[in-house]
Amino acid sequence: MNKRIAVLVSGTGSLLEAMIKDGLPIALVLADRDCRGLEIAKQAGIKTSLVSRQTYGFGITNYSFYREEFTEKIVEVLLKNDIHLVAMAGFMTILAPVIFNYYDGRVLNSHPALLPAFKGDKAVSDALNFGVKVTGCTIHIATEKLDEGRILAQEPVFVQAGDTVESLWERIKQVERPLYSRVIREFAESIS
Ligand code: GRF
């Protein structure tokens, strides 16, 4: 595969870890904060970039955050690294629309619920609190609208009696890890 893939992370990076184990060719791992995901990438010898949110106002001017400037910086790093495809894997910043001027239809996201149900960053606890018996994960093309965009794949996960957010989320991730890797590979091979 000759596509250059960037993975965007903010946290534990277990999805990224699975992609690396699967042999997905990852050209760059970019994070918005210091996190385990960055360490995993470094250990695997993958190029990393930290575009810290704090540089863009967070905690500086009354907690205002310059989303546009932050996103422009990310786009600059992606372009500089000749990235074709961007995969968000637990990336916790909503990017400004400017990224879609360059990567429209080429930003993927994985969400820990069966979209369009339970959008947002509390998807697992929202599903659990709602009392659903089945939830799961969704791989989709990211758009300007949060957790919308064409769905590429979904897999269900059954909620079990006594589930906590942690136990349910871990079972979702067990399904999500191989699914996201496979979808990224197929998607990368399908684009020009
Ligand atoms: C995944 O469940 C993903 O759907 C969500 O964040 C989680 C990332 O997990 N957006 P990890 O940091 O890769 O372990």
Residues whose N, C-alpha, C, O or C-beta is under 5 A from the ligand:
A	BS01	GRF	G11 T12 G13 S14 L15 L16 A89 G90 S110 H111 P112
